[in-house]
């Protein structure tokens, strides 16, 4: 997996040494549920997630350069709903301790650039739940355009069902930021 420098961050593959940092942010009940996953209840649960991330391409740890701490994750997965396009779905999570500093916007913009310029992706999609205003702002700041809302589109870990608000950006719409 290619490491990506954003200025303040390094996006790199996951390492076993990242376990404590992952557990620290993934156990916070403000983080996981916003993305639809259960807060981690043990380091073992985080270790399982860490191993999964290590075994799959295009799943980056977001590392703050100033202290080499893992503060979040960003993923690019195939978007199988796009037919003939080479399309990816971007998803992300950030430690609540680092919200409001522009880190996720910086990371998403750089991964979008990587996907369009180096992976030759045609389209990138993203989604959020209606109550996740922080993700909505990141998605909008990164140039994605609203596509629509799927009513009752996602069931999360605790059984709650939420609408799914979808966005996308085409390579032809990408301005090279």
N, C-alpha and C positions, 0 to 999 in steps of 0.2 A: 504494500500500500504506500502510496506517495504521501510524504509529509508536505503540508502546505503552510506557508508563512503568511500571516495577515497584517503584520505590523506589531500589534500588541499580543497576538496569540500564535501558537503553533497548533495546527490540526495534524494529528498523527495517529498511527495505529495504537491500539490498546496494549498495555503491558501488565503483567501480574502485579507489578509494583503500584499500579493505579487503584488497587482494591480499596484502600482506606479513603481515598478521595471520592471514589464512586459511591461507596456506602454513605459517606458523609452527606452528599447531596441527594442521593436516591432514597434515603430514609425519611426525608422531609415531606410531610403530607401536603405541602403546597406545590411540590414539583411534579411528581408522577401523575396524580389524578388530572392535572391540566392537559396531559398528553394521553390519558386513558389507561395508564398502568399503575399498578398497586405500589405504594411506597414499600421499599425493602424493609423487611422486619429483622433481617440478620445479615451478617457478613457473608454467610454461606449463600444466601440469595443473591447478593451482589457478586460473589465469585462466579456463580452460574451465569449471570448476565455478562460479566466480564469475559468469561471463556467464550460465550456465544459471539460477543463483539470481536474477539481476537480471531475467531474462525471464519468470519464473514468479511468480504471486501467492502470498501466504501462505508465503513463505520468508524468515524474518527473520534478520538478523545480531544476535547478542547482544553488546551493547556495555556495558562496565563504565563507569559514569558517572565514577568518580573519575579515570580517565586516558584515557577515550574509546577504549579498546582493544577490538577485536573479539575475544571470547574463546570464541565458539561460534556455533551455529546452531540454529534450531528451525523446523520445517515442519509445515504442515497440508495434507494431500493428500486427495482424495476416497477414501473407503473403499468400493469397488465391491462388497464382499462383504455389504453390509447391506440389500439389497433396497429396500424402499420408504422407508427412513429417509434423511434428509439426514445422512449420517455422514462423519466425517473421521478420518483416521489421523494421529496426531501422532508425529513423530520428532525426535530431537535429538542434538547432539554438543557436547562441551565440552572446551576445552583442558585437558590433564592438569595444567597448572600451577595450575588453579583448582578442581580437584576438592576436595570436602569442605567447601566454604564455603556450601552451600545455594543457590548461584546457579541451578542448573538447576531445582530445585524451585520457586524463586521465578518463573522464566520460564514453566515449564509451567503452574503455577497461574494465572498471568495470561492465558496463551493460552487455557486452558480457559474462563476467565471471558469473554474476548472472543468465543470461538466460540459459547458458549451465549447470552450476553446481547446480542451485536451481530450475529452471523452467523445466528442462529436455527438452529443445528445441533441435531439430535435426539440424536446419540450421537457420542462420540469413542472411538476405539480406540487401543491402543498395544501394542507387543510388544518383547520382548528375547530374547536367546539365554540359555540356562541359566547360562552362565558369567559373564554380565554383571550382577553383583550390584548395582553402582552404579545402573544403569538401573532394575533391579527396585525398589530403595528409592525412587527418585524417583517412579516410577509409583504405588507404594503410598501414599506420602506425599501424593500429589495426588488421592487418593480413587478411583482406578480399582479395579475388582474383577476378580479372576482369572476368566477364562472357560474356559481349557483350554490344552492343549499339543498342538501338531501335531508328531507324530514326523517327524523328517527334513524339516521344513517349509521350510528355506531353504538354498540353496547360495550361499556367499559368493564373493567375488572370486578366492580362491585354490583353489577347488574343494572346500573343506571343507563338509560338510553338518551342519547343526545343527537341533535341535528349535527350534520357535518357540513362545514362551510368550506367550499373548494375554490382554489385559485390556481392559475398557471401562468407560465411565461414561455413563449416560443423563442427559439434561437433567433428568428427574424426580428423579434421585439427587443432582444437584449442589446443594451447600449455599450457594453464593454467596460462597465465599472469594475 
